Amino acid sequence: MFDAERFLVRLQDFALLYGIKILVAIIILLIGLWFIRRITDFTYQLMTRKNVDPSLRPFLKNILKIVLLVMLILVVIAQVGLEVTSFIALLGSAGLAVGLALQGSLSNFAGGVLILAIKPFRVGDFIEAQGQKGTVSLINIFNTVITTEDNKTIYLPNGPLASAVVVNYDVENNRRLDIAYTVDSAISLAKIREVIQRVIATDDRILKEPEPSVGVEKLAAQTMTISVKVWVQRGDYRFQQVSEALNEKVKEAFEQEEITLK
């Protein structure tokens, strides 16, 4: 026969035992959430003061928040009296399954973190990587977006990109421009050098230091190849305006001096 009085007594004992634990767990949860918010906000402000890359700040903040939330949940579960070990094992199994399913994405994710941390290039830099050349327009966690000189958009996965050879053309302020002209070997080298140097002197975009160089690169039976090396600022180099102008002026000067290009 059902004993209502005995049931109420057991219910009171259960409520007294677990009610206090649940109440304490709720208090811990609320205080923990408040602390997590304060810690993540402080961390974000600290990263801002330390000039951490803007793309990396929200990502690191979210990672820290997730780690702290998992730790808080474990503390709350332990306070209620549930078995924490089983929960950790379940969490580990789920993490392993997700990791195996997203192996490629995790590789790109790790590559993105590495790129944002090491900074082999920044937004606006002109780079060459994985057989592609272009200006970096966006660095995401999973891929890097570049825009080519003919205005094509290319998405490079960060996993392979982080371990690949990357040529950054915008690290140094100045670039060397190499041009070659093939002429008749019977023509005086001094005359050819004088004509080219005169043309170089008319272009203010060509730097005086390092000094421009004009010399013989290759000799053949009836021809010789003249190598011209000049230094320009990287912005003038990128769009080939200097090389195009130099080629046009050299051709005109050669025609006036009756020097035939081969």
Secondary structure as the mmCIF struct_conf table of DSSP 4:
data_model
#
loop_
_struct_conf.conf_type_id
_struct_conf.id
_struct_conf.beg_label_comp_id
_struct_conf.beg_label_asym_id
_struct_conf.beg_label_seq_id
_struct_conf.end_label_comp_id
_struct_conf.end_label_asym_id
_struct_conf.end_label_seq_id
HELX_RH_AL_P HELX_RH_AL_P1 ALA A 4 ARG A 49
TURN_TY1_P TURN_TY1_P1 LYS A 50 ASN A 51
TURN_TY1_P TURN_TY1_P2 PRO A 54 LEU A 56
HELX_RH_AL_P HELX_RH_AL_P2 ARG A 57 VAL A 80
TURN_TY1_P TURN_TY1_P3 GLY A 81 GLY A 81
HELX_RH_AL_P HELX_RH_AL_P3 VAL A 84 ALA A 101
TURN_TY1_P TURN_TY1_P4 LEU A 102 LEU A 102
HELX_RH_AL_P HELX_RH_AL_P4 GLN A 103 ILE A 118
BEND BEND1 PRO A 120 PHE A 121
TURN_TY1_P TURN_TY1_P5 VAL A 123 GLY A 124
STRN STRN1 PHE A 126 ALA A 129
TURN_TY1_P TURN_TY1_P6 GLN A 130 GLY A 131
STRN STRN2 GLN A 132 ILE A 139
BEND BEND2 ILE A 141 PHE A 142
STRN STRN3 ASN A 143 THR A 147
TURN_TY1_P TURN_TY1_P7 GLU A 149 ASP A 150
BEND BEND3 ASN A 151 ASN A 151
STRN STRN4 THR A 153 PRO A 157
HELX_RH_AL_P HELX_RH_AL_P5 ASN A 158 SER A 163
BEND BEND4 ALA A 164 ALA A 164
STRN STRN5 VAL A 166 ASN A 168
TURN_TY1_P TURN_TY1_P8 TYR A 169 ASP A 170
BEND BEND5 VAL A 171 ASN A 173
STRN STRN6 ASN A 174 ASP A 184
TURN_TY1_P TURN_TY1_P9 SER A 185 ALA A 186
BEND BEND6 ILE A 187 ILE A 187
HELX_RH_AL_P HELX_RH_AL_P6 LEU A 189 ALA A 201
TURN_TY1_P TURN_TY1_P10 THR A 202 THR A 202
TURN_TY1_P TURN_TY1_P11 ASP A 204 ARG A 205
STRN STRN7 ILE A 206 ILE A 206
BEND BEND7 LYS A 208 PRO A 210
HELX_LH_PP_P HELX_LH_PP_P1 GLU A 211 PRO A 212
STRN STRN8 SER A 213 LEU A 219
BEND BEND8 ALA A 221 GLN A 222
STRN STRN9 THR A 223 GLN A 233
HELX_RH_AL_P HELX_RH_AL_P7 ARG A 234 ARG A 238
TURN_TY1_P TURN_TY1_P12 PHE A 239 GLN A 240
HELX_RH_AL_P HELX_RH_AL_P8 GLN A 241 GLN A 256
TURN_TY1_P TURN_TY1_P13 GLU A 257 GLU A 258
STRN STRN10 LEU A 261 LEU A 261
#
